[in-house]
Amino acid sequence: AIALPKDATLGDARHQFAIHKFLAFPIVDENQRVLGVINIEQFAGDLGDIHARTGYDDIFELIGISESA
C-alpha cells in the first residue's frame, strides 16, 4: 500500500502526488495505522472545484505538480 509517513514534508507529498497521480494519500504512523489523509487540494489553493476537471493530468498540470518537481 502506498502511504505517507507522519513525518513526511509537503515536499515529500508533492513528489508522491507527481509520481503516482493519486488524488489523496493516507498518513500513517510507524505501525501503519492511519492518522489522517492529505489530498491534492492542499496544493490547489484558489483554483476552484478541481473535482469538476476532466483529466487527472490536467489537475496536476494546473497546480504545477510534475514528476520533475
N, C-alpha and C positions, 0 to 999 in steps of 0.2 A: 504494500500500500504506500502511496505517496502522501507524505505529510511533512509539515514544517515543525522543527523542534521549538520549544517555548522560548529559547534564546535566539531564534533567528531574527535578523535585522530586516528592515523594509527592503534593503538592497537584495538580501537573500530571497525574499518573497518575490520581488520583481524579477529576479533571474529565473526562478521556478515557473512563474507565470509565462515568461517568454519561451522557455523550453517546452513546457507541457501544454500550453494553450488552454489550461483549465480556467474556469470562472471562479473557483474557490479552492482553498486548501484547509484541511483541519490543522489545528495547532495542538501538538501533543507533548506530554511530559516524558521523562526518561523511561517510564513504564508503558508508553504508547497509549495512555489514557487521553482522551480528547478533552482539551481545556477550552477550546473555542474554535472560531473559524475566521479566516481572513478572505475577503473576496476582492475581485478585480475592481470593484467600485471604490476601494481605498485609493486607487490611483486615478480615478476618473474625474475627480473634482467637480466642476460645474458643467459637465458635458451632457447633462440631461439623463434621460432614461436609457441606459445602454442596453437594456433588455429588448428595446424596440429595434435595435440594429439587426441587420440581416445576417451578417457573417462574423464569425469569431475573429478572423484575421483583421477585418475592418475595425473591430473594437480595439484590438491590441495596437494596431497602427494609429488609430485616432488618439490614444492616450500615450503614445510614444514608447511602447514596450516592444522591443525586438530581441532576437537571440543575441545580437551584438551589444545589447545594453548591459 
